[in-house]
Amino acid sequence: MQDRSRVIFGNAVSPKDYEKALKSKAKYARKYGDDSDVSYSAKLVNNLCLYTPLGVRDIRVAEGEGDNGFDTEKGVIVGNIRMGFGHYRISIAMASAAHALGYTPYWMDLNSYPETTCTKVIGAQNDLYSLGSRLSQRFFLFNKLVWEPINYEGFRKLSYNAADQKNAELMAPVFANVPKDIPVIGTHVWPAQAAVHAGMKYVVNAIPDNWPMALHLSEGSVHTIQTHQSYMGYRILNGMRGKEVLRPMPEDSLVYTGHYVDHELVANLAHDCEARLARKKNGEPMRFLLTIGGAGAQRELFAAVISHLLPAVREGRAALYVNVGDYRKVWEQLKREVIGLGELSVEHFDNWPETVRFAANAVDGKVSGVHAFYHKNIFEAVYCTNLLMRSCDVLATKPSELAFYPVPKLFLKRIGGHERWGAIHSAELGDGTLECEDVPHTLQMLDLLLDEETLFGEMIKAILVNKEAGVYDGAYNVVKLAMGLKNK
């Protein structure tokens, strides 16, 4: 196994930072064990939520149910973890594009194998990340002094990548019996790093966000990015060791692809935009989709937005979709905090077939009132937003991975400094607002979208222009790139 923590794209790691990387791996090995000698099986089962619409099959690495019928010609592995909802959402986009292009998507969640060292290491770090996200929304000083700097500059450092690469060596064993010639698309850097360490031959590392950070580097894979700004920053490893000029990434290690978006949203984009304009013109309720992130943060901000919109909902000028993901307690808290919310709401809770029917009927049907969505199953919790996006008029979200989707967007305050660049990119493209960094500015933007036509209409125009330019074709391009590596 090549030691990828000593030298990163030709840039030597200092002895001090390398020693820290070794200690990091040793700490996790002591706490969770080292299963490098274990030969985990690799079996396939149909994904209960995504098999029917997208043909997704899960890769299991424990003895039990499943088959070994990997399609080594048309198969493509989407390697991921749950860390928030964003990485799952990118994975769904890749699976959707692969299915549309005639390939077989295999879902490999490295955070779903509880018997492995891999999942124990990822789970520990995910718990810390989720806690930090929630605390950052509750405590101003923690956000200012700890969370923002970590997410903005801490993860940017090349030394951080050295430690991650060393830790990823503990994650490689889950690939033991996965066919090595099936392309892997990592939608988080750890699956990409683990795949490279495990000897997978064709690995693509689909980088999220719009702020270049060494956190996302997986040397040995081909890196893809969604924006030209990110391309420039990653190519020269900008600021990843202070002001030092570093050796750049090789040109064949980095590819601009465009935004990672589901096939269903891209293919129906023109129809859905036309329907949005027609609803606005006809005075139908403007549909706002509010979606809680995978860390469960921002409840207080949601309460303010909902309280502000409820009078318009009662008047028939607005309608609300509220997806609380797999955080039912958030919805119960919202009902207690927002007077009248419960009486106006229809709850679509843990009934996936009914949620799918509602989303499909809403595309060309009528919608009024408030519709709340909760699903215990993580796939349903995430995919619910994707389904509702087609029929919503405005998506209200923090500027995370949803910043790259082709729907008019109202950006709530970020969670982590790296997210600000998603809002900046979207605002420059014209398909989203500036980031609203406090409640008054959020409510001002709500009123502009609800009460006038110009801002909303300009976003729709921009989305159509971006579609023609191929901005939203990133998922297709990543899948084609991954399969093309095999066919060189």
C-alpha positions in Angstrom: 0.0 0.0 0.0 1.4 3.4 -1.0 1.8 5.8 1.9 -0.3 8.8 0.7 0.2 10.7 3.9 3.9 11.5 3.3 3.6 13.3 0.0 0.4 14.9 -1.5 0.5 15.7 -5.2 4.3 16.1 -5.0 4.1 18.2 -1.8 6.0 16.7 1.1 4.3 16.6 4.4 6.3 17.8 7.4 7.7 15.2 9.8 5.6 16.7 12.5 2.3 16.5 10.5 3.1 13.0 9.4 3.7 11.9 13.0 0.3 13.4 13.9 -1.3 11.4 11.0 0.3 8.2 12.4 -0.9 8.9 15.9 -4.4 9.6 14.6 -4.6 6.2 12.9 -3.1 4.5 15.9 -5.7 6.1 18.2 -8.6 4.9 16.1 -7.0 1.4 15.8 -6.7 1.2 19.6 -10.3 2.3 20.2 -12.0 0.4 17.4 -9.6 -2.3 16.3 -7.8 -3.0 13.0 -9.6 -5.5 10.8 -7.1 -5.3 7.9 -6.8 -9.1 7.8 -10.5 -9.7 7.7 -12.0 -10.9 4.3 -15.4 -9.3 4.4 -17.9 -10.7 1.9 -19.7 -8.5 -0.7 -23.3 -9.3 -1.4 -26.1 -7.4 -3.2 -29.6 -6.6 -2.1 -32.2 -4.3 -3.6 -32.4 -0.9 -1.9 -35.9 -0.7 -0.4 -36.4 3.0 -1.4 -34.3 3.5 -4.5 -34.5 0.2 -6.3 -37.8 0.8 -8.0 -37.2 4.3 -9.3 -33.4 4.1 -9.9 -32.4 0.4 -9.9 -30.1 0.9 -6.9 -28.7 -2.2 -5.2 -27.0 -2.1 -1.8 -23.6 -3.7 -1.2 -23.5 -5.6 2.1 -20.2 -6.7 3.6 -21.5 -9.3 6.1 -22.6 -12.9 5.7 -26.3 -13.2 5.2 -28.9 -12.4 2.6 -28.0 -11.2 -0.9 -26.4 -12.5 -4.0 -23.0 -12.0 -5.7 -24.3 -11.1 -9.1 -22.1 -8.0 -9.7 -22.4 -6.6 -13.3 -18.8 -6.0 -14.1 -19.7 -4.5 -17.5 -22.4 -2.1 -16.6 -22.0 -1.7 -12.8 -20.9 1.4 -11.1 -20.4 1.8 -7.3 -21.5 4.9 -5.6 -19.4 5.1 -2.4 -20.8 7.3 0.3 -21.4 8.0 4.0 -24.1 9.8 5.9 -22.6 13.0 7.1 -25.5 15.4 7.0 -27.8 14.7 4.0 -25.6 16.3 1.3 -23.4 13.4 0.5 -26.4 11.0 0.3 -28.1 13.6 -2.0 -25.0 13.6 -4.3 -25.1 9.8 -4.3 -28.7 9.8 -5.4 -27.9 12.1 -8.2 -25.1 9.8 -9.4 -27.3 6.7 -9.1 -30.1 8.5 -11.0 -27.7 9.6 -13.8 -26.2 6.1 -14.0 -29.6 4.5 -14.3 -30.7 7.0 -17.0 -27.5 6.2 -18.9 -28.2 2.5 -18.8 -25.8 1.5 -16.0 -26.4 -0.4 -12.8 -25.8 1.7 -9.7 -24.5 -0.1 -6.5 -24.8 1.8 -3.2 -21.9 1.3 -0.8 -22.4 3.3 2.4 -19.2 2.9 4.5 -21.1 4.2 7.5 -23.6 1.2 7.4 -21.3 -1.7 8.4 -21.4 -1.7 12.2 -19.2 -4.8 12.6 -16.3 -3.1 10.8 -13.6 -0.7 12.0 -14.5 1.5 9.0 -18.0 2.3 10.2 -16.9 2.8 13.8 -14.3 5.3 12.8 -16.7 7.2 10.5 -19.5 7.0 13.0 -17.4 8.6 15.7 -16.5 11.5 13.4 -20.0 11.9 12.1 -21.4 12.2 15.6 -18.9 15.0 16.3 -19.8 16.8 13.1 -23.6 16.6 13.8 -23.0 17.9 17.3 -20.9 20.7 16.1 -23.5 21.7 13.5 -26.3 21.9 16.2 -24.1 23.8 18.7 -23.1 26.3 16.0 -26.7 27.3 15.6 -27.3 27.7 19.4 -24.1 29.4 20.6 -22.8 32.5 18.7 -19.3 32.3 20.2 -18.9 28.6 19.5 -19.9 29.2 15.9 -17.6 32.3 15.5 -14.5 30.9 17.4 -14.7 27.2 16.7 -17.1 26.0 14.0 -16.7 28.6 11.3 -12.8 28.5 11.5 -12.7 24.7 11.4 -15.0 24.4 8.4 -13.4 27.3 6.6 -9.7 27.1 7.3 -9.1 24.0 9.4 -10.3 21.5 6.8 -8.4 23.5 4.1 -5.0 22.6 5.4 -2.9 20.0 3.6 -1.9 18.5 7.0 -5.6 17.6 7.5 -5.5 15.5 4.4 -2.5 13.7 5.6 -4.3 12.5 8.7 -7.5 11.6 6.8 -5.4 9.5 4.3 -3.9 7.6 7.2 -7.2 7.0 8.9 -8.7 5.9 5.5 -6.3 2.9 5.6 -8.6 1.5 8.3 -11.5 1.8 6.0 -10.1 -0.2 3.0 -11.0 -3.7 4.3 -14.7 -3.3 3.4 -13.7 -3.5 -0.3 -11.9 -6.8 0.2 -14.3 -8.9 -2.0 -15.8 -6.1 -4.2 -14.7 -6.7 -7.8 -11.8 -4.4 -8.4 -12.6 -3.5 -11.9 -16.0 -1.9 -11.2 -15.7 1.9 -11.3 -16.2 3.7 -7.9 -17.7 7.2 -7.6 -17.0 8.5 -4.1 -19.4 11.2 -3.0 -17.4 11.8 0.1 -13.6 11.7 0.2 -13.4 8.8 2.6 -15.0 6.3 0.3 -12.7 7.5 -2.5 -9.6 7.3 -0.3 -10.6 3.9 1.0 -11.3 2.6 -2.5 -7.8 3.8 -3.7 -6.1 2.2 -0.7 -8.1 -1.1 -1.3 -6.8 -1.3 -4.9 -10.0 -0.4 -6.8 -8.8 0.4 -10.3 -11.1 3.2 -11.4 -12.0 5.7 -8.7 -13.6 9.1 -9.2 -13.8 11.5 -6.2 -16.9 13.8 -6.6 -16.1 16.9 -4.6 -19.0 18.8 -3.0 -19.4 22.5 -2.2 -17.6 25.5 -3.8 -14.7 26.1 -1.4 -11.4 24.2 -2.1 -10.2 22.3 0.9 -7.5 19.7 1.3 -10.1 17.7 3.2 -11.5 16.6 -0.2 -8.3 15.4 -1.8 -8.0 11.7 -2.7 -4.8 11.3 -4.6 -5.0 8.3 -6.9 -8.5 9.1 -8.0 -9.8 11.6 -10.6 -11.4 14.6 -8.8 -14.5 16.2 -10.2 -15.8 19.6 -9.2 -19.0 21.6 -9.9 -17.7 25.1 -10.4 -14.9 26.8 -12.3 -14.0 28.7 -9.1 -13.3 25.4 -7.4 -11.3 24.2 -10.4 -8.9 27.1 -10.1 -8.5 26.7 -6.3 -8.0 22.9 -6.4 -5.7 23.0 -9.3 -3.1 25.0 -7.5 -4.1 23.7 -4.0 -4.7 27.4 -3.1 -4.1 28.3 0.5 -3.7 24.7 1.6 -0.4 25.5 3.3 -0.8 29.2 4.1 0.8 31.4 1.4 3.2 28.8 0.2 3.1 28.1 -3.5 2.5 24.4 -3.8 3.0 22.0 -6.7 -0.3 21.9 -8.6 -2.5 18.9 -9.1 -1.8 17.2 -12.4 -4.2 18.2 -15.1 -5.6 14.7 -15.5 -6.4 14.5 -11.8 -9.1 17.3 -11.9 -12.2 17.7 -14.1 -14.9 20.3 -14.2 -18.3 18.5 -14.7 -21.0 20.9 -13.7 -23.6 20.5 -10.9 -24.5 17.1 -9.6 -28.3 16.8 -10.2 -30.7 14.0 -10.6 -31.7 13.0 -14.1 -35.4 13.3 -13.2 -35.0 17.0 -12.3 -32.8 17.8 -15.3 -35.0 16.0 -17.8 -38.2 17.7 -16.6 -36.6 21.1 -16.0 -38.3 23.0 -18.8 -41.8 21.6 -17.9 -41.4 22.4 -14.2 -40.2 26.0 -14.8 -43.1 26.6 -17.2 -45.5 25.3 -14.5 -43.9 27.6 -11.9 -44.4 30.7 -14.1 -48.0 29.6 -14.8 -48.8 29.3 -11.1 -47.4 32.8 -10.5 -49.3 34.3 -13.4 -52.6 32.6 -12.3 -52.3 33.7 -8.7 -52.1 30.2 -7.3 -50.4 29.7 -3.9 -46.6 30.0 -4.2 -45.1 26.8 -3.0 -42.2 27.0 -0.5 -40.2 23.9 0.3 -38.3 24.0 3.6 -35.9 21.2 4.3 -34.1 20.4 7.5 -30.5 19.2 7.0 -29.1 15.9 8.2 -27.7 17.4 11.4 -31.2 18.6 12.5 -30.1 22.2 13.0 -31.8 25.5 12.2 -35.2 24.8 13.8 -35.5 28.3 15.2 -34.9 29.8 11.8 -37.5 27.5 10.3 -40.0 28.6 13.0 -39.5 32.3 12.0 -40.0 31.5 8.3 -43.1 29.4 8.9 -44.6 32.0 11.3 -44.1 34.7 8.7 -45.7 32.7 5.9 -48.7 31.3 7.7 -50.9 34.4 7.1 -50.2 34.1 3.4 -51.1 30.4 3.6 -54.4 31.2 5.2 -55.1 33.7 2.5 -54.3 31.2 -0.2 -51.2 33.1 -1.5 -48.7 30.6 -0.3 -48.4 26.9 0.4 -45.7 25.1 2.4 -43.8 21.8 2.2 -41.8 21.1 5.3 -39.5 18.1 5.2 -38.0 17.5 8.6 -36.1 14.4 7.3 -35.7 11.8 10.0 -36.1 14.3 12.8 -39.7 14.0 13.9 -39.0 15.8 17.2 -38.2 18.9 15.1 -41.7 18.9 13.7 -43.2 18.5 17.2 -41.2 21.4 18.5 -42.2 23.5 15.5 -45.9 22.8 16.2 -45.4 24.0 19.8 -43.5 27.1 18.8 -45.6 28.3 15.8 -49.2 29.1 16.8 -51.7 27.6 14.4 -49.2 25.4 12.5 -50.7 22.1 13.6 -54.3 23.1 12.6 -53.2 24.0 9.1 -51.0 21.0 8.4 -51.4 17.6 6.8 -48.8 15.2 8.1 -47.3 12.8 5.6 -45.4 10.6 8.2 -43.6 7.4 7.4 -45.8 6.4 4.6 -43.5 6.4 1.6 -46.0 5.2 -1.1 -48.3 8.1 0.0 -45.4 10.6 -0.2 -44.5 9.4 -3.7 -48.1 9.8 -4.8 -48.4 13.3 -3.3 -45.2 14.5 -5.0 -46.2 13.0 -8.4 -49.8 14.5 -8.2 -48.4 17.9 -7.1 -46.4 18.4 -10.3 -49.4 19.3 -12.4 -52.1 19.4 -9.6 -53.3 21.9 -7.0 -51.7 22.3 -3.6 -52.7 24.4 -0.6 -52.0 24.6 3.1 -49.1 23.1 4.9 -47.7 19.6 4.2 -45.2 18.1 6.6 -43.0 15.2 5.8 -41.1 12.9 8.1 -39.5 9.5 7.3 -37.5 7.3 9.6 -35.7 5.6 6.8 -32.7 7.8 5.8 -33.2 7.2 2.0 -36.8 8.3 2.2 -35.9 11.3 4.4 -33.4 12.6 1.8 -35.2 11.6 -1.4 -38.4 13.2 -0.2 -36.9 16.6 -0.9 -35.8 15.5 -4.4 -39.3 14.4 -5.3 -40.9 17.6 -3.9 -38.5 19.9 -5.7 -40.2 19.3 -9.0 -43.5 20.8 -7.8 -42.2 23.5 -5.5 -41.7 27.1 -6.6 -39.0 28.2 -4.1 -36.6 26.0 -2.1 -35.6 27.5 1.3 -32.4 25.9 2.4 -28.9 26.6 3.8 -26.4 26.9 1.0 -25.1 23.3 1.1 -25.4 20.7 -1.7 -28.9 21.9 -2.5 -27.4 25.2 -3.7 -26.5 23.4 -6.9 -30.1 22.3 -7.8 -32.1 23.8 -10.7 -34.9 25.4 -8.7 -35.3 29.0 -7.4 -33.6 29.1 -4.0 -33.8 31.3 -0.9 -30.7 30.8 1.0 -30.9 30.7 4.8 -27.9 31.3 7.0 -25.1 28.8 6.5 -23.8 26.1 8.9 -20.0 26.3 8.5 -18.0 28.9 6.6 -17.4 26.7 3.5 -21.1 26.8 2.7 -21.1 30.6 2.0 -19.5 29.9 -1.4 -22.4 27.8 -2.6 -24.8 30.8 -2.1 -22.3 33.1 -3.9 -22.0 30.8 -6.8 -25.8 30.4 -7.1 -26.4 34.1 -6.9 -23.9 34.7 -9.6 -25.6 32.1 -11.8 -28.9 33.8 -11.0 -30.8 30.7 -9.8 -30.7 31.6 -6.1 -30.6 34.6 -3.6 -27.8 35.9 -1.6 -27.3 34.2 1.7 -29.7 35.7 4.2 -27.5 35.9 7.3 -30.3 36.8 9.8 -34.0 36.6 10.2 -35.0 40.1 9.0 -33.2 39.7 5.7 -34.7 36.2 5.3 -38.2 37.6 5.7 -37.5 40.5 3.4 -36.4 38.0 0.7 -39.5 35.9 1.3 -41.7 38.9 0.7 -39.9 39.9 -2.5 -40.4 36.4 -3.9 -44.0 36.2 -2.8 -45.3 39.6 -3.6 -43.6 40.5 -6.9 -42.8 38.8 -10.2 -39.4 40.2 -11.1 -37.0 38.3 -8.8 -38.7 35.0 -9.2 -39.0 35.4 -13.0 -35.3 36.2 -13.3 -34.4 33.1 -11.5 -36.5 31.0 -13.8 -34.9 32.6 -16.8 -31.4 31.9 -15.4 -32.3 28.3 -14.7 -33.3 27.8 -18.4 -30.1 29.5 -19.6 -28.0 27.4 -17.3 -29.7 24.3 -18.5 -28.8 25.1 -22.1 -25.2 25.7 -21.1 -25.0 22.2 -19.5 -24.5 23.6 -16.0 -26.7 21.0 -14.4 -25.3 18.0 -16.3 -22.6 17.2 -13.7 -23.9 13.8 -12.6 -24.1 12.5 -16.1 -20.6 13.7 -16.8 -19.2 12.1 -13.6 -20.8 8.7 -14.5 -19.5 8.9 -18.1 -16.0 9.8 -16.7 -16.0 6.9 -14.3 -17.1 4.4 -17.0 -14.6 6.0 -19.5 -11.7 5.3 -17.1 -12.5 1.6 -17.5 -12.8 1.7 -21.3 -9.6 3.6 -22.0 
